[in-house]
Amino acid sequence: MLLEDPSRTHIAAVSSVIDLFESTNQPLVQPTGRAAQAAQAAVVAVDESGGHRVLVVLTLIEAQENVIYASESVAKGALAAAIDEAMHFAESMGFILDGTGWPQMDNKARGQLAARLSAFRAPSAKEKLKAVDRKLATDPLTQVARLFAAFAVFACVLLAGCSGPTAEQREKAAEIHYDLGTNQMNQGDAQGALAEYLQAAKENPEMPQIHNALGLVYGFSLGRFPEAEAEFKQALELKDDFSEAETNYGAFLLSRGRFTDAIPHFQKAINNPLYGQRTSAECNLAWALYKTGATDRAIAQLRAALLVAPKYCKGWRQLGAIFAEKGALDDAIDSYSRYADACPEAADAQLQQASIFARRGQAAEARTALNRCVELGKEKDLNTAGECKKLLRGMGSP
């Protein structure tokens, strides 16, 4: 199990690192108590006294701080499984991870990589102060909603002969607390959101959206996995055709490495013709199929999803990764080219194309893609741009 470790701010000892995986993208994430923002991730296996440990380091781009989740100490024989769990954990948040080849690097190359990655960088005093003093934004609508919530719950006690709020008032109060919880999550306050959602559930325990929201908070912000699963199940018991909860529960199961269990939830979600997020569910289903060994089905599922939503970048990226692993390089380069077309500002798309060009011996094409990667990433994706620069240096002069 991976839990946030507030005592860790960075990886201080490069010599303790056993293996290292780096994300090639910067999705939007929202760790507990922090505002939603783009982040870079690294999965790092380290050697500590008494055993090994795996860390997931999220570097928040705007805040310039590391949020570190740590596994329990494991024996050497259990390290591979711990790394897999950490990879699933990071992938569930939208990160796409690649190996850095750390075990094969010499000490000089390891030092250069560590110098580039923020996971190895201690926060400055200014950054620490900012993290402590950061205050949540005050939303005027939230203030109005709070007043209305208080009025809805307590107004009738001011009326003569009224013993308490009516069922209709309690339902309305639940809706308001649910909206307040969502506002809190949008402001990065998972604990505040949890309090509002729990109050909403107290007012109206039959509202399935509340239990879906609690599942998300417990599962993806607070790391309370048994409670998350119970809430997702409750949401689905209350509403049989709740496709959003099916998808969220499936994503939660993916994050726990339970790929087989996730499949039927994604399947049920995409069987709903009115579900607005079908593409996401279809690509998640494809990834679960791929992880269970059903590669051909996964490819067919991704192709079907991308036929309907050709601008869905993550799908093209996943398809390219599957083909690359199969050694189908022509299909891989086609998929990564579609990824670049769909997301022309994504430096990662150029990096992935370059990796396939290099495997095909097309040095000139690889160099062009890497230069494009550096240009695209120099402002918004410095880590990917840095990786492309490193690869360019490794290629030497043209």
C-alpha positions in Angstrom: 0.0 0.0 0.0 1.3 3.5 -0.9 0.6 6.3 1.5 1.7 9.9 1.5 4.8 10.5 3.6 5.0 14.2 4.6 8.4 13.7 6.2 9.9 13.2 2.7 10.5 16.2 0.5 12.9 14.7 -2.1 15.3 11.8 -2.6 18.5 12.8 -1.0 20.8 9.8 -1.7 21.3 9.0 -5.4 23.4 6.1 -4.4 20.3 4.4 -2.7 18.3 4.3 -6.0 17.9 0.8 -7.4 15.6 1.6 -10.3 13.8 4.6 -11.7 10.9 5.2 -14.0 9.9 8.7 -15.3 6.6 10.0 -16.6 6.6 11.3 -20.2 3.6 13.5 -19.7 2.3 16.1 -17.2 -1.4 15.4 -16.4 -3.6 17.4 -14.0 -3.6 16.0 -10.5 -4.9 17.0 -7.1 -3.1 15.5 -4.1 -4.6 15.9 -0.7 -4.8 19.5 0.5 -3.4 21.0 -2.7 -4.8 22.8 -5.7 -5.3 20.9 -8.9 -2.3 21.4 -11.2 0.0 19.7 -13.7 2.6 17.4 -12.3 5.5 15.2 -13.3 6.0 11.7 -11.7 8.8 9.4 -10.9 8.6 5.9 -9.6 11.8 5.2 -7.6 12.9 1.9 -6.0 15.4 2.7 -3.1 17.6 0.6 -0.8 16.9 1.5 2.8 18.2 -0.1 6.0 16.2 -3.2 6.7 14.9 -3.6 3.1 13.7 -1.9 0.0 11.0 0.7 -0.6 9.3 2.1 -3.6 8.4 5.8 -3.8 6.0 7.6 -6.1 7.2 11.2 -6.4 4.8 13.8 -7.8 6.4 17.1 -8.7 3.7 19.8 -8.7 4.7 22.2 -11.5 3.0 25.3 -10.3 3.8 24.9 -6.5 7.3 23.5 -7.3 7.1 20.9 -4.5 7.3 17.2 -4.3 4.5 15.0 -2.9 5.9 11.6 -2.1 4.0 8.4 -1.6 5.9 5.5 0.0 5.3 1.8 0.1 6.0 -0.4 3.1 9.5 -1.8 3.4 9.7 -5.0 1.3 12.3 -7.8 0.9 14.3 -8.0 -2.3 12.1 -10.8 -3.7 9.0 -8.7 -3.3 10.5 -5.5 -4.9 9.1 -6.2 -8.5 5.6 -6.5 -7.2 6.0 -3.3 -5.2 7.2 -1.5 -8.3 4.2 -2.8 -10.3 1.9 -1.5 -7.6 3.5 1.9 -7.7 3.4 2.0 -11.5 -0.4 1.2 -11.4 -0.8 3.9 -8.7 0.8 6.5 -10.9 -1.0 5.3 -14.1 -4.3 5.6 -12.4 -3.7 9.4 -12.1 -3.0 9.7 -15.8 0.8 9.4 -15.9 2.5 7.5 -18.7 5.7 6.0 -17.4 8.8 4.8 -19.2 12.0 3.2 -17.8 15.1 5.3 -17.7 17.5 2.3 -17.9 18.9 3.2 -14.5 20.4 -0.2 -13.6 22.5 -0.1 -16.8 23.8 3.5 -16.3 27.2 4.4 -15.0 27.5 6.8 -12.1 28.1 9.8 -14.3 24.9 9.2 -16.2 23.0 8.6 -13.0 24.2 11.8 -11.6 23.2 13.8 -14.7 19.7 12.3 -14.6 19.3 13.0 -10.9 20.4 16.6 -11.5 17.7 17.0 -14.1 14.8 15.5 -12.0 13.0 17.5 -9.4 12.5 14.3 -7.4 16.1 14.7 -6.2 15.8 18.4 -5.5 15.3 19.7 -2.0 12.6 22.5 -1.7 13.9 26.0 -1.0 12.9 27.8 2.2 10.6 30.0 0.1 8.8 27.0 -1.3 8.3 25.5 2.1 6.8 28.7 3.4 4.5 28.9 0.4 3.3 25.4 1.0 2.5 26.1 4.7 0.9 29.5 4.2 -1.1 28.7 1.1 -4.8 29.6 1.6 -7.7 28.4 -0.3 -9.5 30.8 -2.6 -12.8 32.1 -1.4 -15.6 31.5 -3.9 -18.6 33.9 -3.4 -20.9 31.2 -4.6 -19.6 28.9 -1.9 -20.4 31.5 0.7 -23.9 31.9 -0.6 -24.3 28.2 -0.7 -23.2 27.8 2.9 -25.7 30.4 4.0 -28.5 28.7 2.1 -27.5 25.3 3.5 -27.8 26.6 7.0 -31.1 28.2 6.2 -32.4 25.1 4.6 -31.6 22.9 7.5 -32.6 25.2 10.4 -35.1 27.7 9.0 -38.1 25.6 9.9 -37.1 25.4 13.6 -37.8 29.1 13.7 -41.4 28.5 12.7 -43.9 27.8 15.5 -44.7 24.1 15.9 -42.0 22.8 13.6 -40.1 19.9 15.1 -37.3 19.7 12.4 -36.5 19.9 8.7 -38.8 18.1 6.3 -37.7 15.3 3.9 -37.6 17.8 1.1 -35.4 20.2 3.0 -33.0 17.4 4.0 -32.7 16.4 0.3 -32.1 20.0 -0.7 -29.5 20.3 2.1 -27.8 17.2 0.8 -27.5 18.7 -2.7 -26.0 21.9 -1.3 -23.4 20.0 0.8 -22.6 17.9 -2.2 -22.0 21.0 -4.3 -19.9 22.5 -1.4 -17.8 19.4 -1.4 -17.2 19.6 -5.1 -16.1 23.2 -4.7 -13.7 22.2 -1.9 -12.2 19.5 -4.2 -11.8 22.1 -7.0 -9.9 24.3 -4.5 -7.6 21.4 -3.4 -9.1 20.8 0.0 -9.8 17.0 0.1 -10.4 17.0 3.9 -12.9 19.9 3.5 -14.6 18.1 0.7 -14.8 14.9 2.7 -16.6 16.7 5.6 -19.2 18.2 3.2 -19.8 14.9 1.4 -20.2 13.1 4.7 -22.7 15.7 5.8 -24.5 15.3 2.5 -24.7 11.5 3.0 -26.1 12.1 6.5 -28.9 14.3 5.1 -29.7 12.0 2.2 -27.9 8.6 2.2 -29.9 7.5 -0.9 -28.2 10.0 -3.2 -25.8 7.9 -5.4 -23.7 10.9 -6.5 -22.6 11.5 -2.9 -21.2 8.0 -2.6 -19.4 8.2 -6.0 -17.8 11.4 -4.8 -16.8 9.8 -1.5 -15.2 7.0 -3.4 -13.1 9.4 -5.4 -12.0 11.3 -2.3 -11.2 8.2 -0.3 -9.6 6.3 -3.3 -7.6 9.0 -5.1 -6.9 11.7 -2.5 -6.8 10.1 0.9 -5.5 6.6 0.2 -8.3 5.0 2.2 -8.9 2.1 -0.2 -11.5 -0.1 1.7 -13.7 3.0 2.3 -13.4 3.9 -1.4 -14.5 0.5 -2.6 -17.4 0.5 -0.2 -18.6 3.9 -1.4 -18.4 3.0 -5.1 -20.3 -0.2 -4.4 -23.0 1.8 -2.5 -23.3 4.2 -5.4 -23.9 1.4 -7.9 -26.4 -0.3 -5.6 -28.4 2.9 -5.4 -28.3 3.5 -9.2 -27.9 0.6 -11.5 -27.1 2.6 -14.7 -24.6 5.0 -13.0 -22.0 5.0 -15.8 -19.8 7.7 -14.2 -19.5 5.6 -11.0 -18.8 2.4 -13.0 -15.9 4.2 -14.8 -14.6 5.7 -11.5 -14.8 2.4 -9.8 -13.0 0.7 -12.7 -10.3 3.3 -12.6 -9.9 2.7 -8.9 -9.5 -1.0 -9.5 -6.9 -0.3 -12.2 -4.9 1.8 -9.7 -4.9 -1.2 -7.4 -3.7 -3.5 -10.1 -7.0 -5.4 -10.2 -7.3 -5.4 -14.0 -9.7 -8.4 -14.3 -12.1 -6.9 -11.8 -12.1 -3.5 -13.6 -13.1 -4.9 -17.0 -16.9 -5.5 -16.3 -17.3 -2.0 -14.9 -15.8 -0.3 -18.0 -17.9 -2.6 -20.2 -21.1 -1.7 -18.4 -20.3 2.0 -18.7 -19.7 1.9 -22.5 -22.9 -0.1 -23.0 -24.8 3.0 -22.0 -25.4 4.9 -25.3 -26.1 8.1 -23.4 -22.8 8.2 -21.4 -20.9 11.2 -22.3 -17.4 9.9 -21.3 -17.5 6.7 -23.4 -14.1 7.3 -25.0 -12.3 7.4 -21.6 -14.1 4.3 -20.4 -13.3 2.5 -23.7 -9.6 3.3 -23.5 -9.5 2.3 -19.8 -11.1 -1.0 -20.8 -8.5 -1.5 -23.5 -5.7 -0.9 -21.1 -7.2 -3.4 -18.6 -7.5 -5.9 -21.4 -3.9 -5.3 -22.4 -2.7 -5.8 -18.8 -4.6 -9.1 -18.6 -2.9 -10.4 -21.7 -5.7 -9.8 -24.2 -3.6 -7.7 -26.5 -5.5 -8.2 -29.7 -8.8 -7.3 -28.0 -7.1 -4.3 -26.4 -5.9 -3.1 -29.8 -9.4 -3.6 -31.4 -11.0 -1.7 -28.5 -8.7 1.2 -28.9 -9.1 1.4 -32.6 -12.9 1.4 -32.2 -12.7 4.2 -29.6 -10.4 6.3 -31.7 -12.5 5.9 -34.8 -15.2 7.8 -33.0 -12.9 10.2 -31.1 -9.8 10.7 -33.3 -8.5 13.6 -31.1 -8.3 11.5 -27.9 -4.5 11.8 -27.4 -4.2 9.3 -24.5 -5.7 6.6 -26.7 -3.2 7.1 -29.5 -0.4 7.1 -26.9 -1.7 3.8 -25.5 -2.0 2.2 -28.9 1.5 3.2 -29.8 2.9 1.8 -26.6 1.2 -1.6 -27.2 2.5 -1.8 -30.7 6.0 -0.7 -29.6 6.1 -3.5 -27.0 4.9 -6.0 -29.6 7.7 -4.9 -32.0 5.2 -3.7 -34.6 7.2 -0.6 -35.3 5.3 0.5 -38.4 2.0 0.5 -36.5 3.7 2.1 -33.5 5.0 5.1 -35.6 1.6 5.5 -37.2 -0.1 5.6 -33.8 2.4 8.1 -32.4 2.1 10.2 -35.5 -1.7 10.3 -34.9 -0.9 11.2 -31.3 1.2 14.2 -32.5 -1.5 15.2 -35.0 -4.2 15.1 -32.2 -2.0 17.0 -29.7 0.4 19.1 -31.7 1.7 20.9 -28.6 2.7 17.6 -26.8 6.4 17.2 -26.6 5.9 13.6 -25.5 4.4 12.7 -28.9 7.7 13.8 -30.5 9.7 11.8 -28.0 7.7 8.7 -28.6 8.1 9.0 -32.4 11.8 9.5 -32.0 12.1 6.3 -30.0 10.5 4.3 -32.8 12.6 6.1 -35.5 15.7 5.2 -33.5 14.7 1.5 -33.3 14.2 1.5 -37.1 17.6 3.0 -37.7 16.2 6.3 -39.0 18.6 8.6 -37.3 17.7 11.8 -39.2 14.0 11.4 -38.5 14.7 10.7 -34.9 16.9 13.8 -34.6 14.2 15.9 -36.2 11.6 14.6 -33.8 13.8 15.2 -30.8 14.6 18.8 -31.8 10.8 19.4 -32.2 10.4 17.8 -28.7 12.9 20.3 -27.2 11.2 23.2 -28.9 7.7 22.2 -27.7 8.7 21.3 -24.2 10.9 24.2 -23.3 8.1 26.2 -21.7 5.5 23.7 -20.5 7.2 20.3 -20.3 10.8 20.8 -19.1 11.3 17.2 -18.0 10.4 15.8 -21.4 12.4 18.5 -23.2 15.4 17.6 -20.9 15.0 13.9 -21.9 15.0 14.8 -25.5 18.1 17.0 -25.1 19.9 14.0 -23.4 19.0 11.7 -26.3 20.2 14.3 -28.8 23.5 14.5 -27.0 23.8 10.7 -27.0 23.3 10.7 -30.8 26.3 12.9 -31.3 26.9 15.2 -34.2 24.8 14.6 -37.3 
